[in-house]
Amino acid sequence: MSALHTAERGSATWRLIKAESTLCVRDKVAPLWGIGFPLVLLIILGSVSDLRQPVEGSGGLTYFDLYVPVLILFNLAILATTSLPTTLAGYRENGVLRRMRTTPVGPARVLAGQLVANFAIAVVAMVLFVAVAGLGFGVDLPKHLPGFALAWLLAAAALLAIGLLVAALAPGRGPATAIGTVLFFPMMFFAGLWIPISQMHPLLRDIAHYTPLGAGMGAFQDAYLGHFPSAVPLLTLTAYAVVCAFVAIRRFRWE
Amino acid sequence: MPPVIEVRDLHKRYDDKIAVDDVSLTVQEGEIFGILGPNGAGKTTTVECVEGLRVPDRGEIRVLGLDPLRDRAELTRRLGVQLQAGHLPERLQVAEALELYGSFYPEPADWRALLDGLGLADKAKTRYAKLSGGQKQRLSIALALIGNPRVAILDELTTGLDPRARRDTWDLIEGVRSRGVTIVLVTHFMEEAERLCDRLALIDAGRVVMVDTPAGLTERARIEQRIQFRPSRPMDDHLLTSLPDVSGVTRRGESVIVNGNDNALNAVTTVLARNQIVAEQLRVEQASLEDAFVQLTGKRLEPGPR
C-alpha cells in the first residue's frame, strides 16, 4: 500500500515537473531572455576580433573568454529574477497554490516543479553556451571541469534561492516583477557584463566579490584557468543559497 | 450510519469580524446538502474549515471520520473541492490540467467522460486563459470530481453559467450523486437549491437559522397562498372575505386577488361554484423557497447569479 502510494506520488511529481517545464517554455521569458538573447550576444561578441585581446589581470583570458561565463550567469540571473518569482507570485495571486492545497499533492511540489524546470533550462543554456563558444569560436573548455561544475551548481543554487526569496517576499505578481528587474541590473554589473571585474575600481571590485554573480564569476575564472575555485567565492555562493532559501521557506505564503 | 460530515459549534473570526459565529450541521451519506444564505453569511468560511483550508477558532469537524487539519493527507484523497475562486496556470491546457490533477489521486475518474458531461469536449486543447468564465467554472467542477471523491464540496456551483449550461450541470451533479457521492452545495441561488438539494441549512450572520428539506422550509415559513382569477360575472367581495380560510381580498382591474392559507383555494372554488361564477384565468402562486428565506431571515438574497 505504501509502496503504491510512493509510486503514485512519484508519477504525480514527475507530471508536475513536466507540466511546469512546458509552462516555462510557453511563458517565453526563459527561452527568449534566458537562452535566446545571451546566445545571440555570444555569437555577436565572438565575431568581434577586438575582443580576442587578453584582459589585464585575468591570467591570459581574453575579453571574449570572460564573456562566456558572464553569459552563463546572465542566464541564471534572468531565471532567478524574472522567470521564477513572477511565475510563483502569479500562482499565489491567482489561487493556483490555494487550489493545490485541496489535492493530495499539495502546493510545495508545485514550487519544486518550478525549481526543477528552471534548473533544467539553466543546464541546457550552460551546455549550449559552452558548446557554441568552443565549437564556433575556439574557446577552450574550463581547464578544471569538476571545479567548474561545482561552481555552476552553487551559483545556480544561490540564484534560484534568491528567486524563491523574491517570490516569498513580493506581495503579488507586479511587485515580484519590479523587485526582480531592480535586482537584475546591479547583479549583472557586478558579474562584469559591462566592465570586466578586474578593470573595476578597487572598491567596486571588493564589493563584486561578495555579490552572488561576482562570486560566481570569480569561481568560474579560477576553473577556466585550471584551478579548483578558491574558498571565498564558493562560500559566498553557499551562504547566499542557504540564507535565501531559509528565509524564503520561512516567509513563503500559499495565499 | 455515522454522518459523512459533522460540524459542531464552529466559530471563526477574522481580525474584528466574526465570520462564523456558531454553526453545527451534519451531512448524511449520499445526500445533496445545500448551504444557503446571503453573501457574508459565513457559508464559504464554514466549508473552508471543513476542507481544512482554514483553522477554526473553536468547534469540532469530522469528514468521513477524519479531522480536516490532522488527517489532511487522507482527507484530500477522498474529498473533491471546487473553490469559489480557484485558478489554474494561464497557459495550461484543459486536458493537461485534468490529466495532471488526475495523477494526484489513487483512482482518478475518466477525464474525457467528465469533459463530455460538462460540454467541454471541444476545449481539451484550449489554454485556461482562453476559456470563458462559464467554461472555467465547468472546468473547476471537473477538477473537483477528477479524483472520484466520496464527498464533493461545490462552492457557487453554477455562478456565471448561462441557463442551458446550468441545467446541464445540475443533470451532471444528479448523476454524480446517483453513484453514491455525497455532495455539499454552497449556493445563494434558490432554483438550484430547490431542484438539487435533499436538505438545506439556512445560514445567516454566521449562524444556522434552520435545517430542513426545501419543502419543509417553505412550509415552516407559513407563507400564504395567493389566488388570482377573473370572475365570469360581477361579484361581491363579501362572498370571499367571509370565508375563515381567506385573510384578504384585493382587486386589480377585473382581477380578484385572494390571500389565504392552504385551504383557501378549496374554499374559494366551492363558494364560486355555488354562486355559478366561473373563475377565468385562475392562477395559484405557491410560496417559493425565496419567499421562505425572506420570511425566515428578514433579508433578501442577492438577485441571483449574473
Interface residues (C-beta under 8 A of the other chain):
Chain A: L4 H5 E8 S11 A12 R15 L16 A19 T22 L23 R26 D27 Y91 N94 G95 V96 R98 R99 R101 T102 T103 P104 V105 G106
Chain B: E51 L53 A73 T76 R77 L79 V81 L83 A85 G86 H87 L88 P89 E90 R91 L92 E96 E99 L100 Y101 S103 F104 Y105 P106 L143 G147
